[in-house]
Amino acid sequence: MTTYMHHFLSNVIVRADFVPAPNSALFEVGHTLQNKCMEFFPIVELRNGQAQEVTFDLATGQSQLKHSLVQEWHFFSADRSHELTMTQSFLVLESRNYSNFEKFKGPFQVILEKYLEIFQDKKISRIGLRYIDTIDLKDDKTKKTNWHQYWSKYISSKLLGNLEFVKDDDKKLTRQMNLLELNYERFHLKFQYGIFNEDYPAPVKKQIFILDTDTSTSGIISLEEIPDLLKIFHDKASNLFEISIKEPLRRKMGVVKYNG
């Protein structure tokens, strides 16, 4: 696996969802679980969130969407670059300053284990890991004829077909995002890539390309399965990233160790 001095990861998210239970506006974390969270994320905020529930009336054949207030516990690292959100329905950790896989997943696994130890009736219905690479080359001075020509230096040509297709109308491009979904039986992978364009619907001006890999399971899984699944998800995302980029981008990132 290739390692780099720098990366373009803007967000890394790991999430566990639990089998739905009747919503309760009051979700009491308790001192034991709160203290465990604060070992890693010392800043605490209690907020009101909103849950949605769809009910179906067999007699009338009509569905109804109900909204209800729920408590959300938010725990932040000292610099607020990591945020853990906990409710009765899910546990999610997001990093906006990712360093490496082991340091990221470690606290999540410890807290999830403590959560399930306290709420013994909870069952995990989904586990997911998402990596969002925001490849921002605002300081790059490569001459641009069109977006296809520009990104073909850094991104695999296999991902740039749409840009080549519209290169004669390049200055009119406002967004170019693509979606691939793969079923590996044990898990699913969703891969979104392209030019998102935060200034949409204005034409694209910024040199930003997105690689977004979202891998997850569905169906009941045990706590013991999670370390293996997260490792599989991580490796799959890493491999997908490597086949999506070219050597000039690797040089910009600063290759420390290359296993190509």
C-alpha positions in Angstrom: 0.0 0.0 0.0 1.4 3.4 -1.0 1.9 6.0 1.7 2.3 9.7 1.2 3.7 12.8 3.0 0.4 14.7 2.2 -3.1 13.7 1.2 -6.2 15.3 -0.2 -8.7 13.7 2.2 -11.2 16.4 3.3 -13.6 14.0 5.2 -13.4 10.5 6.5 -16.5 9.1 8.1 -17.2 5.8 9.9 -20.8 5.0 10.9 -22.7 2.3 12.7 -26.5 2.2 12.5 -28.8 0.3 14.8 -32.0 -1.6 14.3 -34.8 1.0 14.6 -36.5 1.2 18.0 -39.4 3.4 19.1 -38.2 7.0 19.1 -37.7 8.7 22.4 -37.0 12.4 22.7 -34.8 11.7 25.7 -31.6 9.7 25.0 -29.6 9.5 28.2 -25.9 8.6 27.6 -24.9 8.2 31.2 -21.6 9.0 32.9 -19.8 5.8 32.0 -20.3 6.2 28.3 -19.9 9.9 28.4 -16.5 9.6 30.2 -15.4 7.0 27.6 -16.2 9.4 24.8 -14.4 12.2 26.5 -11.2 10.2 26.8 -10.9 10.9 23.0 -13.2 13.8 22.4 -13.3 16.2 25.4 -15.7 18.8 24.2 -19.4 17.9 24.7 -22.5 19.4 23.2 -26.1 18.2 23.6 -28.4 19.2 20.7 -31.9 18.5 19.5 -32.1 16.7 16.2 -35.0 15.5 14.1 -35.9 11.9 13.3 -38.2 10.7 10.5 -40.5 7.7 10.7 -42.6 6.3 7.8 -45.9 4.5 8.8 -48.1 2.6 6.5 -51.8 2.1 6.9 -52.8 -1.3 5.5 -56.5 -0.4 5.5 -56.2 2.8 3.4 -52.9 1.9 1.6 -51.5 5.3 2.5 -48.1 6.1 4.1 -47.4 8.9 6.4 -44.1 10.6 7.3 -43.8 11.6 11.0 -41.2 13.9 12.4 -40.0 13.8 16.0 -37.4 15.5 18.1 -34.4 13.4 19.3 -31.4 14.1 21.4 -28.0 14.1 19.8 -24.8 13.9 21.8 -21.8 15.5 20.0 -18.2 15.0 21.2 -15.4 17.0 19.6 -11.6 16.7 19.7 -9.8 19.7 21.3 -9.3 21.3 17.8 -12.8 20.3 16.7 -11.4 18.5 13.6 -13.0 15.2 14.8 -16.6 14.9 15.7 -18.4 11.9 17.3 -22.2 12.0 17.1 -24.3 9.6 19.1 -28.0 9.0 19.2 -30.3 6.1 19.9 -30.2 5.2 16.2 -26.6 5.6 15.1 -23.0 6.3 16.1 -20.8 8.3 13.6 -17.3 9.6 13.7 -16.1 12.2 11.2 -12.6 13.5 10.7 -11.6 16.6 8.9 -7.9 16.2 9.8 -7.2 12.5 9.0 -3.8 11.1 9.8 -4.0 7.3 9.4 -6.5 4.4 9.5 -5.4 2.9 12.9 -5.6 6.2 14.8 -9.0 7.0 13.2 -10.8 3.7 13.7 -9.4 2.9 17.2 -11.5 5.4 19.3 -14.6 4.5 17.2 -14.3 0.8 18.0 -13.7 1.4 21.7 -16.7 3.7 22.0 -19.0 1.4 19.9 -18.1 -1.5 22.2 -18.9 0.5 25.3 -22.2 1.7 23.7 -23.3 -1.9 23.0 -22.2 -3.0 26.5 -24.5 -0.4 28.0 -27.4 -0.7 25.5 -27.5 -4.4 25.3 -30.7 -4.5 23.3 -29.1 -2.7 20.4 -28.2 -4.6 17.2 -26.0 -3.2 14.4 -27.9 -3.1 11.2 -25.2 -1.3 9.1 -21.5 -0.4 9.2 -20.0 2.0 6.7 -16.7 3.7 6.0 -16.4 6.7 3.6 -13.4 8.5 2.2 -13.8 11.8 0.4 -10.7 13.1 -1.5 -11.0 16.7 -2.6 -8.1 17.1 -5.0 -7.6 20.9 -5.0 -4.8 22.0 -7.2 -5.4 25.8 -6.9 -1.6 26.4 -6.9 -0.9 24.2 -9.9 0.4 26.2 -12.9 -0.2 23.6 -15.6 -1.5 25.3 -18.7 -5.2 24.4 -19.3 -6.6 24.0 -22.8 -9.7 22.3 -21.5 -10.7 20.4 -18.4 -10.1 17.0 -20.0 -6.6 18.0 -21.1 -5.9 19.4 -17.6 -7.1 16.5 -15.5 -5.7 13.8 -17.8 -2.3 14.7 -16.4 -3.4 13.6 -12.8 -6.5 11.4 -13.1 -6.9 8.1 -14.9 -8.3 8.6 -18.4 -10.9 5.9 -17.6 -12.6 8.4 -15.3 -12.6 11.3 -17.7 -14.7 10.1 -20.6 -17.5 12.7 -20.0 -15.0 15.5 -20.0 -13.6 14.4 -23.4 -17.1 14.1 -24.7 -17.9 17.8 -24.0 -14.4 19.3 -24.4 -15.6 21.5 -27.3 -18.1 23.1 -24.9 -15.6 23.2 -22.0 -16.2 26.8 -21.0 -19.9 26.0 -20.4 -19.3 23.1 -18.0 -21.0 23.6 -14.7 -20.7 20.1 -13.1 -19.5 16.6 -14.0 -20.1 13.9 -11.4 -20.3 10.2 -12.0 -21.6 7.3 -9.9 -20.6 3.6 -9.8 -22.2 1.1 -7.5 -20.7 -2.4 -6.9 -22.2 -5.4 -5.0 -19.5 -7.6 -3.4 -22.2 -9.7 -1.6 -20.7 -9.1 1.8 -20.7 -5.3 1.3 -21.6 -2.6 -1.2 -19.4 0.1 -2.6 -20.5 3.5 -4.0 -17.9 5.4 -5.9 -18.6 9.0 -6.9 -16.1 11.0 -8.9 -15.7 14.1 -11.0 -16.0 17.9 -10.8 -18.6 18.8 -8.2 -18.2 22.6 -8.6 -19.1 24.4 -5.4 -20.0 27.5 -7.5 -22.7 25.7 -9.4 -24.6 26.7 -11.6 -21.8 29.1 -12.6 -19.2 27.5 -15.0 -16.4 25.6 -13.5 -13.4 27.7 -12.6 -11.6 25.9 -9.8 -9.2 23.1 -10.2 -11.0 20.6 -7.9 -11.7 16.9 -8.6 -13.6 14.7 -6.2 -12.9 11.0 -5.4 -15.6 9.7 -3.0 -15.7 6.1 -1.9 -18.5 4.9 0.4 -18.4 1.2 1.5 -21.0 -0.4 3.7 -22.9 -3.5 4.8 -26.6 -4.1 5.2 -28.2 -6.7 7.5 -27.4 -7.6 11.1 -23.7 -7.8 11.9 -21.9 -8.6 15.2 -19.4 -6.4 17.0 -16.7 -9.0 16.4 -17.1 -8.6 12.6 -16.4 -4.9 12.5 -12.6 -4.8 12.7 -12.3 -7.2 9.7 -15.0 -5.3 7.8 -13.4 -1.9 8.3 -10.0 -3.2 7.2 -11.6 -4.6 4.0 -13.4 -1.3 3.4 -10.2 0.7 4.0 -8.1 -1.5 1.6 -10.8 -1.4 -1.1 -11.0 2.4 -0.9 -7.1 2.7 -1.0 -6.9 0.4 -4.0 -9.6 2.4 -5.8 -7.8 5.6 -5.1 -4.5 4.3 -6.4 -6.0 3.2 -9.8 -7.8 6.5 -10.1 -4.6 8.7 -10.0 -1.4 9.1 -12.1 2.2 9.6 -11.2 2.3 13.4 -11.3 -0.4 13.6 -8.6 1.6 11.0 -6.5 4.7 13.3 -6.8 2.6 16.2 -5.5 1.5 14.2 -2.5 5.1 13.1 -1.8 5.5 9.3 -2.0 7.0 7.8 1.2 6.6 4.2 0.2 5.3 2.9 -3.1 3.9 -0.6 -3.6 2.7 -0.3 -7.1 
